[in-house]
Amino acid sequence: MRVFCEGLELSNAVSIVIKATSSKTTNPILEGIKLKAEGDYLILSATDGELAIEKRIMADVKLEGEIVVPGKLFSEFVRKLSAEQIQLVLDDRNQLKIKYTDSELFIQCQSANEFPTVKQIENAQFFELKQKDLKEIIDRTIFSVATDDTRPILKGCLFEQDGKTLTSVALDGFRLAIAKKSIKECSAESSIIVPARSLAEISKLLDDEEKDVRVLIERNYMMIVLNGTKIVTRCLGTKEDFINYKQIIPSNFASTITVAKSQLLSALERASILSHVGGDNSVKFEINNNIMQVSAKSEAGTVTEKITISLNGEDLTIAFNISFFMDCLRNIASDYVMLKLNGQVNPCFIVPSENEEEYVYLVSPIRQVY
């Protein structure tokens, strides 16, 4: 292999694909990045067995070939060469020479024959929607996925599309997030549970713009291709493996509160300073007529704030994990939110006052300690 490429393009490509390398593995090949010089391109790829990322950049290929370089070492080195033109030369001892200006580095590499084959998805089911809508639907649900291994199926978001709407659902046993966006085209209805880690990397590649993106699904895999970058992820299952989240949402509520989101969030942010210091991370809401009293306490002190609200229904007192509640509010774009409740032992549903069907968040209450 002998190839010339621009340092900035190589550095940017490496920074993308290295996210798919594995840092905890008994197979050293999964810590590497595969380089393949072919045609007019240098193709970089990495995988940990669940997530695979492939990026191609333009290159002057003098001799085709492929090799696996140590991911961390290669990444750190090429990051320092973003202003240089780089020559990559592979010898018959699997040593890669990185030549730049009048300097050079030799890296011992591994044979590409041992590198796992990245799953190729071509003639598969698909759906299309705007890039910004896919990014938004990911960002507004991913924070609610489970982070422990007790229920692996909950470590991903359920993507369910019915031909008109894509619904993303995430829950961890304490909270639930549901976001919906219209799709532009699809080949068939589909559902798949996508690991949160894979969705986080997909979100980083998406732009806040009107351009469309196609999502392809084949059995237990999902793939997107954007700007020369391909992400393929092994998925966790389908909606049949997920919790029936629709059964969780009641049709009627005893209390509905409308409140300015910024006012409530600011009060919670101030209360969290105390609840996080020697406290139990809880916040108490005391709702009476059109006043909500927000309070938190710890060994460091007590904070109480009163907020004007619009209440339709019964007064009540209820407590929540303050971090979970703030996470929900930060992911709602509306100026006003509605809190829908059925007493102090049932979950609170938080929806934007406008387009309330587009986003739904649930937070379970906690036992009051004061």
C-alpha positions in Angstrom: 0.0 0.0 0.0 1.2 3.5 -0.9 -1.1 6.5 -0.6 -1.0 10.3 -0.3 -3.7 12.2 1.6 -4.3 15.5 3.3 -3.6 15.5 7.1 -6.7 17.4 8.0 -9.0 15.0 6.1 -7.3 12.0 7.7 -7.4 13.5 11.1 -11.1 14.3 10.9 -11.8 10.8 9.5 -9.9 9.1 12.3 -11.7 11.2 15.0 -15.0 9.8 13.6 -14.2 6.1 13.3 -12.2 5.7 16.5 -15.5 6.0 18.4 -16.3 2.5 17.2 -13.1 0.9 18.6 -13.3 -1.2 21.7 -11.3 -0.2 24.8 -12.3 -3.4 26.8 -11.7 -6.5 24.7 -9.7 -9.7 24.7 -9.3 -9.3 20.9 -6.7 -6.6 20.2 -7.8 -6.3 16.6 -10.9 -4.5 17.8 -8.7 -1.7 19.2 -7.5 -0.9 15.7 -8.6 1.1 12.7 -8.5 -0.6 9.3 -7.0 1.4 6.5 -7.9 0.3 2.9 -6.5 2.1 -0.1 -8.7 1.5 -3.1 -9.4 3.4 -6.3 -9.4 7.1 -5.4 -10.1 6.6 -1.8 -8.6 5.8 1.6 -11.3 3.9 3.6 -11.1 3.9 7.4 -13.2 1.5 9.4 -13.5 0.4 13.1 -15.8 -1.9 15.0 -16.4 -3.3 18.5 -18.7 -6.0 17.3 -21.8 -4.0 17.9 -21.1 -0.7 16.3 -19.2 -0.2 13.1 -18.2 3.1 11.5 -16.6 3.5 8.1 -15.4 6.8 6.6 -13.9 7.3 3.1 -11.7 10.3 2.1 -10.3 11.3 -1.3 -6.7 10.1 -1.7 -4.0 9.7 -4.3 -3.6 5.9 -4.3 -0.3 4.7 -5.9 -0.6 1.2 -4.7 -3.7 -0.4 -3.3 -3.6 -2.4 0.0 -5.0 -2.7 3.5 -3.8 -2.9 7.1 -5.0 -2.4 10.7 -3.2 0.3 12.7 -3.3 0.7 16.5 -6.3 3.0 17.0 -5.3 5.1 19.9 -1.7 5.6 18.8 -2.6 6.4 15.2 -5.3 8.8 16.3 -3.1 10.8 18.6 -0.3 11.0 16.0 -2.3 12.1 13.0 -4.1 14.7 15.1 -0.8 16.5 15.2 -0.4 16.4 11.4 -3.6 18.2 10.3 -1.6 20.8 8.5 0.6 18.4 6.6 0.3 16.2 3.5 0.8 12.6 4.5 2.2 9.6 2.7 1.3 6.2 4.0 3.5 3.3 2.9 3.1 -0.3 4.0 6.0 -2.8 3.8 6.0 -6.6 3.7 6.6 -6.8 7.4 3.3 -5.1 8.2 5.1 -1.9 9.2 3.3 1.3 8.1 5.5 4.3 7.4 3.8 7.7 8.0 5.9 10.3 6.1 5.3 14.0 6.5 7.6 16.9 5.4 11.1 15.5 6.0 10.1 13.3 8.9 8.7 9.8 9.3 7.2 7.4 11.8 7.0 3.6 11.6 4.1 1.8 13.3 3.9 -2.0 13.7 0.4 -3.1 12.4 -1.8 -6.1 12.2 -3.0 -8.0 9.2 -6.4 -6.9 7.8 -7.3 -10.5 7.3 -8.1 -10.8 11.0 -10.4 -7.7 11.0 -14.1 -8.5 11.3 -16.2 -7.9 8.2 -18.4 -4.9 8.5 -22.1 -5.8 7.9 -23.2 -4.5 4.5 -26.9 -3.5 4.2 -28.2 -2.8 0.7 -31.6 -4.2 -0.3 -33.3 -3.5 3.0 -36.3 -1.9 4.5 -35.9 1.9 4.8 -37.5 5.1 5.9 -36.5 8.7 5.2 -36.9 11.9 7.2 -35.2 15.2 7.7 -31.8 15.1 9.3 -32.8 17.7 11.9 -35.9 15.7 12.8 -33.9 12.5 13.3 -31.3 14.3 15.4 -34.1 15.9 17.5 -35.9 12.6 18.1 -32.7 11.0 19.3 -31.5 13.8 21.5 -34.9 14.1 23.2 -35.2 10.5 24.2 -31.7 9.0 24.6 -31.2 10.5 28.1 -33.9 8.2 29.4 -32.3 4.9 28.5 -31.1 2.5 31.2 -27.4 2.5 31.9 -27.0 -0.7 33.9 -27.0 -4.3 32.6 -29.9 -5.7 34.6 -32.3 -5.2 31.7 -30.1 -4.9 28.5 -33.2 -4.4 26.3 -33.7 -1.0 28.0 -30.2 0.3 27.0 -31.5 1.3 23.7 -34.3 3.4 22.1 -37.3 1.7 20.4 -37.6 3.1 16.9 -41.2 2.4 15.7 -42.5 3.7 12.4 -45.9 3.1 11.0 -45.5 4.6 7.5 -46.3 8.1 8.6 -44.6 8.7 11.9 -41.3 7.7 13.6 -41.7 7.2 17.3 -38.6 6.9 19.6 -39.2 5.5 23.1 -36.7 5.2 25.9 -37.3 4.2 29.6 -35.2 3.1 32.5 -37.8 2.1 35.1 -37.9 5.6 36.7 -38.7 7.7 33.7 -40.0 7.5 30.1 -39.4 9.7 27.1 -41.5 9.5 23.9 -40.8 11.7 20.8 -42.5 11.6 17.4 -41.6 13.1 14.0 -43.2 12.7 10.6 -41.4 10.6 8.0 -41.3 11.5 4.3 -41.0 8.0 2.7 -40.7 4.3 3.7 -40.7 0.9 2.1 -42.6 -0.8 5.0 -43.6 -0.4 8.6 -40.8 -1.4 11.0 -39.6 -1.4 14.6 -36.1 -1.9 16.0 -34.4 -1.2 19.4 -31.2 0.7 18.7 -28.4 0.9 21.3 -28.0 4.3 22.9 -24.3 4.4 22.2 -24.9 3.9 18.5 -27.6 6.6 18.5 -25.3 9.1 20.2 -22.7 8.7 17.4 -25.4 9.0 14.7 -26.6 12.2 16.4 -23.2 13.8 16.2 -23.1 13.3 12.4 -26.5 14.8 11.8 -27.0 18.4 10.9 -29.8 20.8 12.0 -31.0 21.2 8.4 -33.7 20.2 6.0 -31.7 17.6 4.1 -33.1 14.0 4.2 -31.4 11.0 5.6 -32.3 7.4 4.8 -32.3 4.8 7.6 -32.0 1.2 6.4 -33.0 -1.8 8.5 -32.2 -5.4 7.8 -33.1 -8.0 10.4 -31.2 -7.0 13.5 -29.1 -4.3 11.9 -29.6 -0.6 11.2 -27.4 1.6 8.9 -27.2 5.2 7.9 -24.9 6.9 5.4 -24.0 10.6 5.7 -21.3 12.6 3.9 -19.1 9.6 3.2 -19.6 8.1 6.6 -21.4 4.8 7.1 -22.6 3.7 10.6 -23.9 0.2 11.0 -25.2 -1.0 14.4 -26.3 -4.4 15.7 -29.7 -3.8 17.4 -31.2 -5.2 20.6 -34.6 -6.5 19.3 -38.0 -5.2 18.1 -41.1 -3.8 19.8 -42.1 -7.4 20.8 -39.1 -7.5 23.1 -39.7 -4.0 24.5 -42.1 -2.9 27.4 -45.6 -2.1 26.2 -45.2 1.6 27.0 -48.7 2.5 25.7 -50.2 0.7 28.7 -48.4 3.1 31.0 -50.2 6.2 29.8 -53.6 6.9 31.3 -56.4 8.6 29.4 -57.5 10.8 32.3 -55.7 12.9 35.0 -56.9 14.2 38.3 -54.7 17.3 38.1 -53.3 19.2 35.2 -50.9 22.1 35.8 -49.7 24.6 33.2 -46.5 26.4 34.1 -43.8 28.5 32.4 -41.0 26.1 31.6 -38.1 28.6 32.2 -39.5 29.7 35.6 -39.9 26.1 36.8 -36.5 25.0 35.5 -34.8 28.0 37.1 -36.4 27.2 40.4 -35.3 23.5 40.1 -31.7 24.5 39.2 -31.5 26.6 42.3 -33.1 23.9 44.5 -30.7 21.3 43.0 -27.7 23.1 44.5 -28.9 22.1 48.0 -30.4 18.7 47.1 -27.1 17.6 45.5 -25.1 18.6 48.6 -25.7 16.1 51.4 -29.3 15.7 50.3 -31.3 12.8 48.7 -31.5 14.6 45.3 -35.3 15.1 45.8 -37.6 18.1 45.3 -41.1 18.5 46.7 -44.0 20.1 44.9 -46.8 21.4 47.0 -49.7 22.4 44.7 -52.5 24.5 46.1 -54.9 26.5 43.9 -52.8 28.4 41.5 -49.5 28.3 43.4 -46.8 25.6 43.3 -44.3 25.6 46.1 -41.0 24.1 45.2 -38.7 23.0 48.1 -35.6 21.1 48.7 -33.4 20.6 51.8 -30.2 19.0 53.0 -27.8 19.3 55.8 -26.6 22.5 54.2 -30.0 24.2 54.4 -33.4 24.6 52.9 -34.8 26.4 49.8 -38.4 27.2 49.1 -39.8 29.0 46.0 -43.3 29.8 44.9 -44.4 29.8 41.3 -47.7 30.9 39.8 -49.4 28.2 37.8 -52.7 27.3 36.2 -54.3 24.3 38.0 -57.2 22.3 36.6 -58.1 19.7 39.1 -57.1 18.6 42.6 -54.4 20.0 44.9 -51.6 17.7 45.9 -48.1 17.3 47.3 -45.6 15.1 45.5 -41.8 14.6 45.3 -39.4 13.7 42.5 -35.8 13.1 41.7 -34.8 16.6 40.8 -32.2 15.6 38.1 -34.8 13.5 36.3 -37.3 16.3 36.3 -34.7 18.8 35.0 -33.6 16.5 32.2 -37.2 16.4 30.9 -37.7 20.1 31.0 -34.4 20.8 29.2 -35.5 18.7 26.3 -38.8 20.5 25.7 -38.7 23.5 23.4 -42.1 24.9 24.3 -42.3 28.0 26.6 -45.0 26.4 28.7 -45.4 22.8 29.9 -48.2 20.8 31.3 -47.8 18.5 34.3 -50.4 15.8 34.3 -50.9 13.9 37.6 -53.0 11.2 39.3 -52.2 11.6 43.0 -48.9 11.5 44.8 -47.9 7.9 44.1 -48.4 7.8 40.4 -46.1 9.1 37.7 -46.1 12.7 36.4 -46.5 13.2 32.7 -44.8 16.3 31.3 -45.8 17.5 27.8 -45.3 20.8 25.9 -48.3 23.0 26.0 -48.2 23.1 22.2 -48.0 19.9 20.1 -48.4 17.8 23.2 -48.6 14.6 21.2 -45.1 15.2 19.8 -43.2 14.8 23.1 -44.3 13.0 26.3 -42.1 12.5 29.3 -42.8 10.5 32.4 -41.1 10.8 35.8 -41.9 8.5 38.7 -42.4 10.1 42.1 -40.2 9.2 45.1 -41.1 8.7 48.7 -41.2 12.0 50.6 -38.6 12.2 53.3 -39.7 15.5 54.8 
